[in-house]
Amino acid sequence: DPKVARKSVLFGMMPDTLSFNPEAMNSDVKHQIMKEIRQFGRKYEKIFKLLEGIQGPPKARRQFVEFAIKEAA
């Protein structure tokens, strides 16, 4: 469920079910990161929490951090 995944990412928890899709969760996080970066009066702690919720290997996490930096520039 996207709402459960979104809440779990924001609060640093895993969803109750094991049948979640990491790619869909990551794309949702990417959209939220773009939204937070483009927003006036950025809330950096929320951006860092979103980045902590990225699922996958370190290479995928690094790509998201690079994306966030480019988006902010």
Contacts in CASP RR format, 6 or more apart in sequence:
PFRMAT RR
TARGET T0000
AUTHOR 0000-0000-0000
METHOD contacts of the structure
MODEL  1
DPKVARKSVLFGMMPDTLSFNPEAMNSDVKHQIMKEIRQFGRKYEKIFKL
LEGIQGPPKARRQFVEFAIKEAA
1 15 0 8 1.000
1 17 0 8 1.000
2 24 0 8 1.000
2 28 0 8 1.000
4 15 0 8 1.000
4 16 0 8 1.000
4 17 0 8 1.000
4 20 0 8 1.000
5 15 0 8 1.000
5 20 0 8 1.000
5 24 0 8 1.000
5 25 0 8 1.000
5 28 0 8 1.000
6 28 0 8 1.000
6 32 0 8 1.000
7 13 0 8 1.000
8 14 0 8 1.000
8 15 0 8 1.000
9 25 0 8 1.000
9 28 0 8 1.000
9 29 0 8 1.000
9 32 0 8 1.000
9 49 0 8 1.000
9 50 0 8 1.000
9 53 0 8 1.000
10 46 0 8 1.000
10 49 0 8 1.000
10 50 0 8 1.000
12 49 0 8 1.000
12 52 0 8 1.000
12 53 0 8 1.000
22 55 0 8 1.000
22 56 0 8 1.000
25 55 0 8 1.000
26 54 0 8 1.000
26 55 0 8 1.000
26 56 0 8 1.000
26 60 0 8 1.000
26 64 0 8 1.000
29 50 0 8 1.000
29 51 0 8 1.000
29 53 0 8 1.000
29 54 0 8 1.000
29 64 0 8 1.000
30 64 0 8 1.000
30 67 0 8 1.000
32 50 0 8 1.000
33 47 0 8 1.000
33 50 0 8 1.000
33 51 0 8 1.000
33 64 0 8 1.000
33 67 0 8 1.000
33 68 0 8 1.000
33 71 0 8 1.000
34 71 0 8 1.000
36 42 0 8 1.000
36 43 0 8 1.000
36 46 0 8 1.000
36 47 0 8 1.000
36 50 0 8 1.000
37 47 0 8 1.000
37 68 0 8 1.000
37 71 0 8 1.000
37 72 0 8 1.000
38 71 0 8 1.000
47 68 0 8 1.000
51 61 0 8 1.000
51 64 0 8 1.000
51 65 0 8 1.000
51 68 0 8 1.000
54 60 0 8 1.000
54 61 0 8 1.000
54 64 0 8 1.000
END
